[in-house]
């Protein structure tokens, strides 16, 4: 239809203009509506005025985002990408809160298309996912939504643009607070982290994975994480995934830097006279080889990985495997460790023969979720051939198994031995070792975060340990570790010991893989100093707890005497 007076579409345009000009909307929303109006004017029979009117009846603050999303899907001409200014200090974001990153990851965010049948139009500021032009979700013959349509609609209703905006602003930094992210995501940080990471890195598109179904998988998986325990929750897993994402970005930057160096070296060598070596021009080749044999473990800022003897390049498939493993690595965690499961003859320990009990459980349970989705026709790996699907499963299971802290020392030793000998080959025979080390490092990275995050995570982790210790005491079992005793453990001292004795030796090897990881060690050094200043505080707390316990003991005898007296009086009266 056209803008002829009295036409239904004209009424819609009039409503849009009134909404834009009433002064209640932000300038960003006004500009969004101007774009909508211009696009509607070009629409013909594809437009549905009733749909537009329905959208306009929703919360006005959300209308421009929802309307523009719908317009993108039905417009015969594409809605141009625009960057709309925010009213929060001059920062910018894409239309609808930065919905999908550009391939370059440079911060220009494009509006995803959406099928009108799946578009969320509730008061919840849900954000449609980007879908291909060929994506369709037909209803069944009886008119009820297909399994895919229903799953995607439920997914979209839970997506919050504010979480995406925060990730865009801070996601590529160790300053990122997953606690803030969890608040912005309405309690679904893992879903939103997966959404942000796979779109930012374009992982699904690169390997042919169905992105929507991958996120549907994460959506369902997150419901299986135990939110009643202190530490091993969906928030921890989202944090591990973001840390892994940051580490992968460091490797990508180093790889790009190395390519640029190689290009420059090639250009220089082509201009060198015959018989003159390139080493005599820039001195880099021999120097890098010599440094590759250096077993000091010190990063010197030269070459791709600080040592210059190797380069690290992960394929999109390998990155997706890492992200997948991070997302499932603590699935269904019960809040106790493997030692507790074994010592109590827990059914999981019996099932997995006391070997990496929880890690086996996490991987098997997560793949069971994927299997059940396959039965529903919702398998995100459906495009993979059988060998590729088996490869992914094999790699992911190995990654999850290697998060077992029982393998920490062995992994550290293997990595150090390879690096010291100049025999580390992350492109071939040591690729799995590298990937396992990256995920394990992300899993235990909390001491290498800024102090506020380090302290918060340490408190949550110790609380979970102490709760397990109390269960062990109640069951008459020995403590899995001395630090599991709440009454005798100085939290600050326990963290200093863990960082210096367990954590730093491992991360010293991680830093040798890429100089960008050095910030972990510098943060940890600062955190040790902070913990040292708090040792007296925690000593005072422990002393206060002991004093309170002593007072409680002193009360017990007098209470027993009173009970005896009462018992004696009762006997006399009955006699």
Order of alpha helices (4+ residues) and beta strands (2+ residues): alpha-alpha-alpha-alpha-beta-beta-alpha-beta-beta-alpha-alpha-alpha-alpha-alpha-alpha-alpha-alpha-alpha-alpha-alpha-alpha-alpha-alpha-alpha-alpha-alpha-alpha-alpha-alpha
